[in-house]
Amino acid sequence: HTAYTVMRRSNVLPEMCSHLCPTHLMCEGACIEGLLTGRPVPIADIQYIISWLARTQEQIGARVPASRTGRKIAVVGGGPAGLACAVTLIEKGHAVTIFEREDQLGGAPELAIRSSRYAGAKAEIDAILQPALKAGRLETNFGQELGRTIHLEDLRKQYDAVLVAGGVGQETSIGKAAGVMDALTFLREAKRGDLKSIPARVAVLSGGDCAMDAAAVALELGASDLYVVYPGPLSEMHWHTPDDWFRISGAHPMTLTRPLGYEVDGNGRLTGLRISRMELGPPDESGQRRRVPVPDSESVLTIGMAIEAMGLGVSHELKKALEGVSFGAGGLVETVSANSFATGLAKVFAAGGLVNGGASVAQCVAEGMKAGEEIDRFVCAPGP
C-alpha cells in the first residue's frame, strides 16, 4: 500500500504506464545497475506488480474528499491526459464531467495499441473512477464529439473551466489509393478484428509513435516482407523497442529513404511506393545534420499495402471546433506559457497530444495532472 501511494503521487495511471512506457530508453535506461552489471533494476515489472496488487486489493480508487467545492469542470477526451486531470480535480473536491467521443475511456492505449502488447486499461480505469462515480462527483458522457454534439462556447458557459484533451488523430499523408491506410485506422480495425489478413508486402511509412505498433501488427496479420521506410537515420526514428526488433525475419528497416508517392494499377489499387535515397549533410547552426536527397536515386518498391505512420497532428475538424484557441507553427495548441496549460481563451485549458503532439503515456499523464493542479488554482482563485 505504501509503495503504491508513493507512485500515485506523481502518476495516477501507474499500471498503464508500466506496460506502455519505453523504460529501456527512460528509467531503466538510466539505471546505474545497467552500467555496473548490465542488468538494470526491472522498474517496469516492479511498478506493474505494485499496481496490480493494489488494484486487486481495492486500494487504488480516487480519494474523494467529503466536502465539495461547488466548482464544475468539463474534460473533453477520456484518454491518459484527460483521465489524469479528472482524477486530480476530483481529489481536490470538484465535480467533473468527462465527454468522450468513443464508447469507452482510455484513449489510444485502449482503442489502438495491439492486444499482444497491452491487454487494456479498463480494469485500472474502472477501479480508480468507481468511488467518484458512486459519490456523484464524476459523470461520463460517451459519443460526444467537440464541434458536433458538444460545443466549446456552450461548455464555457456551463462549467467553471474546460480541459480539452482530445488528442491528435490526423496522420500525415503523401497520397490516397486503395491499399493505403493511416496507422490509427489500421490499428483500430486490427484490434476490433475487422482486418483478418493483409498483403504479403507491406510498407510502414515511419516517423511517428504509431509506426512501431503498426509494424508489429502487420507481421502478426501475415506480412512476409515488412519495409519500415524512414527518411532519417535510425538514431532519430520514433522507435520505442530495442533495435534488435529489426532482426526479426521479414522486417526490413529502410532508413535514409524518403517516400515520394504511390504507384497504382488501372483500378486505382496500390502496386508500389516511389522512394528516393537520402544522405546526411554537414551540421547546420543548431548542430543538426540536414537530410539531403541523393540525385537520380528514385526507385519503386513493390508493395500491396502502405500504412502511413509519419506523425500525428490536430484534425481539421477539431481545429474548427476550437475557434478562439491559438495554434502554433507546428499545428499544435499554443498555451500562454511553457509552464501553463491555459490556452488564452478564457476558462479553456489543453493537455496531452493537442499540446505535445502525441508524446509518451507517462508524459500525457504528467501533463494531465499538472493541468488539473492549474485548473484547481484557477477555479478557486478569489474574484476581483
C-alpha positions as CSV (number, residue, x, y, z in Angstrom):
1,H,0.0,0.0,0.0
2,T,2.8,2.4,0.9
3,A,4.7,1.7,-2.3
4,Y,1.5,2.4,-4.4
5,T,0.8,5.6,-2.5
6,V,4.3,6.9,-3.3
7,M,3.9,6.1,-7.0
8,R,0.4,7.5,-7.1
9,R,1.7,11.0,-6.1
10,S,3.2,11.5,-9.5
11,N,1.3,9.1,-11.6
12,V,-2.5,8.3,-11.4
13,L,-2.2,5.6,-14.0
14,P,0.9,3.6,-13.0
15,E,-0.3,0.2,-14.2
16,M,-0.9,1.6,-17.7
17,C,2.5,3.3,-17.8
18,S,4.2,0.1,-16.6
19,H,3.1,-1.6,-19.8
20,L,3.5,1.2,-22.3
21,C,6.4,3.5,-21.4
22,P,9.7,2.9,-23.2
23,T,11.5,2.1,-19.9
24,H,14.6,0.9,-21.7
25,L,15.0,4.4,-23.0
26,M,13.9,6.1,-19.8
27,C,14.2,4.9,-16.2
28,E,15.7,1.5,-16.8
29,G,18.0,3.0,-19.5
30,A,19.3,5.5,-16.9
31,C,19.7,2.9,-14.1
32,I,23.2,2.7,-12.7
33,E,22.9,-1.1,-12.4
34,G,22.7,-1.2,-16.2
35,L,26.2,0.4,-16.3
36,L,27.7,-1.6,-13.5
37,T,26.2,-5.1,-14.1
38,G,24.4,-4.9,-17.5
39,R,21.2,-5.7,-15.6
40,P,19.1,-2.6,-14.8
41,V,16.6,-2.8,-12.0
42,P,13.4,-4.1,-13.6
43,I,11.5,-0.9,-12.8
44,A,8.5,-1.5,-15.1
45,D,7.9,-5.0,-13.7
46,I,8.1,-3.7,-10.1
47,Q,5.7,-0.9,-11.0
48,Y,3.3,-3.3,-12.6
49,I,3.3,-5.8,-9.7
50,I,2.7,-3.0,-7.1
51,S,-0.1,-1.5,-9.2
52,W,-1.7,-4.9,-9.8
53,L,-1.6,-5.9,-6.2
54,A,-3.1,-2.5,-5.1
55,R,-5.8,-2.8,-7.7
56,T,-6.8,-6.4,-6.7
57,Q,-6.8,-5.3,-3.1
58,E,-9.1,-2.4,-4.0
59,Q,-6.7,0.3,-2.9
60,I,-6.5,2.4,-6.0
61,G,-9.8,4.3,-6.1
62,A,-9.8,8.1,-6.3
63,R,-9.6,9.7,-2.9
64,V,-12.9,11.7,-2.9
65,P,-13.0,14.4,-0.1
66,A,-16.1,14.7,2.0
67,S,-16.6,18.4,1.2
68,R,-17.5,19.8,-2.2
69,T,-16.1,23.0,-3.7
70,G,-19.1,23.6,-5.8
71,R,-17.0,24.0,-8.9
72,K,-17.7,22.1,-12.1
73,I,-15.1,21.2,-14.7
74,A,-15.6,19.7,-18.2
75,V,-13.0,17.4,-19.5
76,V,-13.2,16.7,-23.2
77,G,-11.4,13.5,-24.0
78,G,-11.0,10.4,-21.8
79,G,-7.5,9.4,-22.7
80,P,-4.5,9.4,-20.3
81,A,-4.2,13.2,-20.1
82,G,-8.0,13.7,-19.6
83,L,-8.3,11.0,-17.0
84,A,-5.3,12.2,-15.1
85,C,-6.7,15.7,-15.0
86,A,-10.2,14.4,-14.0
87,V,-8.8,12.4,-11.1
88,T,-6.7,15.3,-9.9
89,L,-9.7,17.6,-9.9
90,I,-12.0,15.1,-8.2
91,E,-9.5,14.7,-5.4
92,K,-9.5,18.5,-4.9
93,G,-13.2,18.3,-4.3
94,H,-14.5,19.5,-7.6
95,A,-17.2,17.9,-9.8
96,V,-16.0,16.6,-13.2
97,T,-17.9,15.7,-16.4
98,I,-15.9,13.7,-19.0
99,F,-17.1,14.0,-22.6
100,E,-15.7,11.1,-24.7
101,R,-16.2,10.6,-28.4
102,E,-15.9,6.8,-28.2
103,D,-18.0,4.4,-26.2
104,Q,-15.2,3.7,-23.6
105,L,-12.4,5.5,-21.8
106,G,-8.7,5.0,-22.2
107,G,-7.9,6.8,-25.5
108,A,-5.4,5.5,-27.9
109,P,-3.9,2.9,-25.4
110,E,-7.3,1.3,-25.1
111,L,-8.5,1.6,-28.7
112,A,-5.4,1.2,-30.9
113,I,-2.5,-0.4,-29.1
114,R,-2.3,-4.1,-30.1
115,S,-3.6,-6.6,-27.6
116,S,-0.3,-8.6,-27.7
117,R,1.4,-5.6,-26.2
118,Y,-1.3,-4.3,-23.8
119,A,-4.4,-6.1,-22.6
120,G,-6.2,-2.8,-21.9
121,A,-6.8,-0.1,-19.4
122,K,-10.4,-0.9,-18.4
123,A,-9.7,-2.6,-15.1
124,E,-7.4,0.1,-13.8
125,I,-9.6,3.0,-15.0
126,D,-12.8,1.4,-13.6
127,A,-11.2,0.8,-10.2
128,I,-9.9,4.4,-10.0
129,L,-13.1,6.1,-11.0
130,Q,-15.6,4.0,-9.1
131,P,-15.5,6.0,-5.9
132,A,-16.0,9.2,-7.8
133,L,-18.9,7.8,-9.8
134,K,-20.5,6.4,-6.6
135,A,-20.2,9.7,-4.8
136,G,-21.7,11.7,-7.7
137,R,-18.5,13.7,-8.3
138,L,-18.0,12.3,-11.8
139,E,-20.2,12.0,-14.8
140,T,-19.2,10.3,-18.1
141,N,-20.9,11.1,-21.4
142,F,-20.0,8.9,-24.3
143,G,-20.5,9.5,-28.0
144,Q,-19.8,13.2,-27.5
145,E,-17.6,15.0,-30.1
146,L,-16.5,18.6,-29.8
147,G,-17.9,20.6,-32.7
148,R,-20.6,18.0,-33.5
149,T,-22.6,17.1,-30.4
150,I,-21.0,19.5,-27.9
151,H,-19.6,23.0,-28.5
152,L,-16.8,24.8,-26.8
153,E,-18.8,28.0,-26.2
154,D,-21.6,26.1,-24.5
155,L,-19.1,24.3,-22.2
156,R,-17.6,27.6,-21.3
157,K,-21.0,28.9,-20.2
158,Q,-22.0,25.8,-18.3
159,Y,-18.7,25.0,-16.5
160,D,-16.2,26.9,-14.4
161,A,-13.3,25.5,-16.6
162,V,-12.8,23.3,-19.6
163,L,-9.9,21.0,-20.3
164,V,-9.6,19.9,-23.9
165,A,-7.6,16.7,-24.2
166,G,-8.9,15.3,-27.4
167,G,-5.5,14.1,-28.7
168,V,-4.1,14.1,-32.2
169,G,-5.7,11.9,-34.9
170,Q,-4.7,13.4,-38.3
171,E,-2.0,11.3,-39.8
172,T,0.5,12.9,-42.3
173,S,-0.2,11.6,-45.8
174,I,1.6,11.5,-49.1
175,G,-1.5,10.5,-51.2
176,K,-4.5,8.3,-51.4
177,A,-5.0,4.9,-53.1
178,A,-6.8,1.6,-52.4
179,G,-4.4,-0.2,-50.1
180,V,-3.2,2.9,-48.3
181,M,-4.3,3.3,-44.6
182,D,-3.4,5.7,-41.8
183,A,-1.8,3.9,-38.8
184,L,-4.5,4.7,-36.3
185,T,-7.3,3.4,-38.6
186,F,-5.2,0.3,-39.3
187,L,-4.5,-0.4,-35.6
188,R,-8.1,0.2,-34.6
189,E,-9.5,-2.1,-37.3
190,A,-7.0,-4.8,-36.4
191,K,-7.8,-4.6,-32.7
192,R,-11.5,-4.9,-33.4
193,G,-10.9,-7.9,-35.6
194,D,-12.1,-6.2,-38.8
195,L,-8.7,-6.9,-40.5
196,K,-8.2,-10.7,-40.9
197,S,-5.4,-10.7,-43.4
198,I,-3.2,-8.2,-45.4
199,P,-0.9,-8.4,-48.5
200,A,2.4,-10.1,-48.2
201,R,4.5,-7.0,-48.9
202,V,3.7,-4.0,-46.7
203,A,5.4,-0.7,-46.2
204,V,5.1,1.3,-42.9
205,L,6.0,4.9,-43.5
206,S,7.6,5.7,-40.2
207,G,8.2,8.8,-38.3
208,G,5.6,8.8,-35.5
209,D,4.9,6.7,-32.4
210,C,2.2,4.6,-34.1
211,A,4.8,3.1,-36.5
212,M,6.1,0.6,-34.0
213,D,2.7,-0.9,-33.2
214,A,1.6,-0.8,-36.8
215,A,4.7,-2.7,-37.9
216,A,4.2,-5.4,-35.3
217,V,0.6,-5.8,-36.1
218,A,1.3,-6.1,-39.8
219,L,3.7,-9.0,-39.1
220,E,1.1,-10.6,-36.8
221,L,-1.5,-10.4,-39.6
222,G,0.7,-12.2,-42.0
223,A,3.0,-9.8,-43.8
224,S,6.0,-11.8,-45.0
225,D,8.0,-8.7,-46.0
226,L,7.6,-5.6,-44.0
227,Y,9.5,-2.4,-45.0
228,V,9.9,0.3,-42.4
229,V,10.6,3.4,-44.5
230,Y,12.1,6.4,-42.7
231,P,13.8,9.5,-44.3
232,G,16.3,9.9,-41.4
233,P,18.9,7.8,-39.6
234,L,17.8,5.0,-37.3
235,S,19.0,7.1,-34.3
236,E,16.3,9.7,-35.0
237,M,13.4,7.2,-35.5
238,H,10.5,7.2,-33.1
239,W,11.0,3.5,-32.1
240,H,10.5,2.6,-28.5
241,T,11.7,-1.0,-28.7
242,P,15.3,-2.3,-28.8
243,D,16.8,-2.2,-32.3
244,D,17.1,-6.0,-32.4
245,W,13.4,-5.9,-33.4
246,F,14.8,-5.3,-36.9
247,R,16.5,-8.7,-36.9
248,I,13.0,-10.4,-36.9
249,S,12.5,-12.4,-40.0
250,G,10.7,-10.4,-42.6
251,A,11.4,-7.0,-41.0
252,H,13.4,-4.7,-43.3
253,P,14.4,-1.2,-42.0
254,M,14.9,1.3,-44.8
255,T,16.4,4.3,-43.1
256,L,17.5,7.4,-45.0
257,T,14.8,6.6,-47.5
258,R,12.2,9.2,-48.4
259,P,8.7,8.2,-49.6
260,L,7.6,10.3,-52.5
261,G,4.2,8.9,-53.6
262,Y,2.3,5.8,-54.8
263,E,2.0,3.8,-57.9
264,V,-1.4,2.3,-58.7
265,D,-2.8,0.0,-61.3
266,G,-5.7,0.7,-63.7
267,N,-8.2,0.1,-60.9
268,G,-6.6,2.5,-58.5
269,R,-5.1,-0.3,-56.5
270,L,-1.7,0.3,-54.8
271,T,1.2,-1.5,-56.5
272,G,4.2,0.3,-55.4
273,L,5.9,3.1,-53.3
274,R,8.1,5.6,-55.0
275,I,11.2,6.3,-52.9
276,S,14.5,8.1,-53.1
277,R,17.6,7.8,-51.0
278,M,18.8,10.4,-48.6
279,E,22.1,11.3,-47.1
280,L,23.1,13.5,-44.1
281,G,24.8,16.8,-45.0
282,P,27.1,18.9,-42.8
283,P,25.7,20.2,-39.5
284,D,23.7,23.5,-39.6
285,E,23.8,26.3,-37.0
286,S,21.9,24.1,-34.4
287,G,24.4,21.2,-34.9
288,Q,21.8,19.1,-36.7
289,R,22.8,17.3,-40.0
290,R,20.3,18.1,-42.7
291,R,18.8,15.3,-44.8
292,V,19.7,15.8,-48.4
293,P,18.2,13.9,-51.3
294,V,20.6,11.8,-53.4
295,P,20.3,12.8,-57.1
296,D,19.0,10.2,-59.5
297,S,18.2,7.7,-56.7
298,E,14.5,7.3,-57.3
299,S,13.1,3.8,-57.5
300,V,9.8,1.9,-56.9
301,L,9.3,-0.5,-54.0
302,T,6.7,-3.1,-54.9
303,I,4.1,-3.4,-52.2
304,G,0.4,-4.3,-51.8
305,M,-0.2,-2.1,-48.7
306,A,1.1,1.1,-47.2
307,I,0.5,2.2,-43.6
308,E,1.1,5.9,-43.0
309,A,2.6,6.5,-39.6
310,M,4.7,9.6,-40.2
311,G,3.4,11.7,-37.4
312,L,0.0,12.9,-36.0
313,G,-1.5,16.3,-36.0
314,V,-4.7,18.0,-34.9
315,S,-7.6,17.2,-37.2
316,H,-9.1,20.0,-39.3
317,E,-12.5,19.3,-37.6
318,L,-11.1,19.7,-34.1
319,K,-9.2,22.9,-35.1
320,K,-12.5,24.3,-36.3
321,A,-14.3,23.3,-33.1
322,L,-11.6,25.1,-31.1
323,E,-12.4,28.5,-32.5
324,G,-10.7,31.2,-30.4
325,V,-7.8,28.9,-29.4
326,S,-4.4,29.7,-30.9
327,F,-2.3,27.2,-32.8
328,G,1.4,27.4,-33.2
329,A,3.6,26.9,-36.3
330,G,3.7,23.1,-35.7
331,G,-0.1,22.9,-35.8
332,L,-0.5,22.3,-32.0
333,V,-2.4,24.2,-29.4
334,E,-0.5,27.2,-28.1
335,T,-0.6,27.8,-24.4
336,V,0.1,31.1,-22.7
337,S,3.5,30.0,-21.5
338,A,5.7,26.9,-21.4
339,N,4.7,26.2,-17.8
340,S,0.9,26.7,-18.3
341,F,-1.9,24.7,-19.9
342,A,-4.2,27.7,-20.2
343,T,-4.9,28.4,-23.9
344,G,-5.5,32.2,-23.7
345,L,-9.2,31.7,-24.3
346,A,-11.0,32.3,-21.0
347,K,-11.6,29.2,-18.9
348,V,-10.2,26.8,-21.6
349,F,-7.1,24.6,-20.9
350,A,-5.4,22.0,-23.1
351,A,-3.2,19.0,-22.4
352,G,-1.9,15.8,-23.9
353,G,-1.5,15.3,-27.6
354,L,-3.0,18.7,-28.5
355,V,-0.1,20.3,-26.8
356,N,2.8,17.7,-27.1
357,G,1.9,16.2,-30.4
358,G,1.5,12.7,-29.1
359,A,4.2,12.0,-26.5
360,S,4.5,9.0,-24.2
361,V,1.7,7.9,-22.0
362,A,3.7,8.9,-18.9
363,Q,4.2,12.5,-20.3
364,C,0.4,12.8,-21.1
365,V,-0.5,11.6,-17.6
366,A,2.0,14.0,-16.0
367,E,0.6,16.9,-18.1
368,G,-2.9,16.0,-17.2
369,M,-2.1,16.0,-13.5
370,K,-0.3,19.4,-13.8
371,A,-3.3,20.8,-15.8
372,G,-5.6,19.6,-13.0
373,E,-3.5,21.5,-10.4
374,E,-3.5,24.6,-12.6
375,I,-7.3,24.4,-13.1
376,D,-7.8,23.9,-9.4
377,R,-5.9,27.2,-8.7
378,F,-7.9,29.0,-11.4
379,V,-11.4,28.0,-10.2
380,C,-10.5,28.5,-6.6
381,A,-8.9,31.9,-7.1
382,P,-10.7,34.8,-5.3
383,G,-12.7,37.0,-7.6
384,P,-11.6,40.6,-8.4
